[in-house]
Amino acid sequence: MDEYFLWVRTVHPVSGSKLEDAVKYALNQEKYLRAFLNNGEVEISNNFAENAIRPFVIGRKNWLFSDTVKGAKSSAIVYSLIETAKANGVEPYAYLALVLTDMQYMGKPFSNEEFESLMPWSEEMKQSIVRRTKPTSSSDE
């Protein structure tokens, strides 16, 4: 990589050319490429993130017609919860049904531990969803 970027710095393309655009792009992305190569956990593509926010972006167009700012904010929160549930392998409808049911029994204000227990990445939440959505067999009756 060091040799590549040393070489890129020696290229002096014609101003306004596509090559100039390519050289500028390469130099602007150097730190990100190095971060990717130095850390195996860094994704090379942001496709996962873009796909996760796509419904949110599409929904944003619908918020133009929200009657209030609070309504638009509520929609954004619901989209965020749904996409976070999906990203954590939790079925969104089951997650929202469980959270909205459980929240009414929690004290206010919520403690950090209570909020954490409601997050879709929480093992407690995942187990609760499995228990509530597990079909009962005829032998259980």
Contacts in CASP RR format, 6 or more apart in sequence:
PFRMAT RR
TARGET T0000
AUTHOR 0000-0000-0000
METHOD contacts of the structure
MODEL  1
MDEYFLWVRTVHPVSGSKLEDAVKYALNQEKYLRAFLNNGEVEISNNFAE
NAIRPFVIGRKNWLFSDTVKGAKSSAIVYSLIETAKANGVEPYAYLALVL
TDMQYMGKPFSNEEFESLMPWSEEMKQSIVRRTKPTSSSDE
1 33 0 8 1.000
1 34 0 8 1.000
1 37 0 8 1.000
5 26 0 8 1.000
5 27 0 8 1.000
5 30 0 8 1.000
8 23 0 8 1.000
8 26 0 8 1.000
8 27 0 8 1.000
9 27 0 8 1.000
11 19 0 8 1.000
11 23 0 8 1.000
13 19 0 8 1.000
13 20 0 8 1.000
13 22 0 8 1.000
13 23 0 8 1.000
14 20 0 8 1.000
35 42 0 8 1.000
36 42 0 8 1.000
36 44 0 8 1.000
52 83 0 8 1.000
52 86 0 8 1.000
52 87 0 8 1.000
53 83 0 8 1.000
55 79 0 8 1.000
55 82 0 8 1.000
55 83 0 8 1.000
56 76 0 8 1.000
56 79 0 8 1.000
56 80 0 8 1.000
56 83 0 8 1.000
59 75 0 8 1.000
59 79 0 8 1.000
60 76 0 8 1.000
62 75 0 8 1.000
63 71 0 8 1.000
63 72 0 8 1.000
63 75 0 8 1.000
63 76 0 8 1.000
66 72 0 8 1.000
66 75 0 8 1.000
78 96 0 8 1.000
81 92 0 8 1.000
81 95 0 8 1.000
81 96 0 8 1.000
81 99 0 8 1.000
81 120 0 8 1.000
82 92 0 8 1.000
82 96 0 8 1.000
84 119 0 8 1.000
84 120 0 8 1.000
84 121 0 8 1.000
85 91 0 8 1.000
85 92 0 8 1.000
85 95 0 8 1.000
85 96 0 8 1.000
85 120 0 8 1.000
86 92 0 8 1.000
87 120 0 8 1.000
88 120 0 8 1.000
88 121 0 8 1.000
88 126 0 8 1.000
89 120 0 8 1.000
90 120 0 8 1.000
90 125 0 8 1.000
90 126 0 8 1.000
90 129 0 8 1.000
91 129 0 8 1.000
91 133 0 8 1.000
94 129 0 8 1.000
94 132 0 8 1.000
94 133 0 8 1.000
95 120 0 8 1.000
95 125 0 8 1.000
95 129 0 8 1.000
98 125 0 8 1.000
98 128 0 8 1.000
98 129 0 8 1.000
98 132 0 8 1.000
99 118 0 8 1.000
99 125 0 8 1.000
102 118 0 8 1.000
102 128 0 8 1.000
103 118 0 8 1.000
106 114 0 8 1.000
107 114 0 8 1.000
116 122 0 8 1.000
117 124 0 8 1.000
117 125 0 8 1.000
118 125 0 8 1.000
119 125 0 8 1.000
120 126 0 8 1.000
END
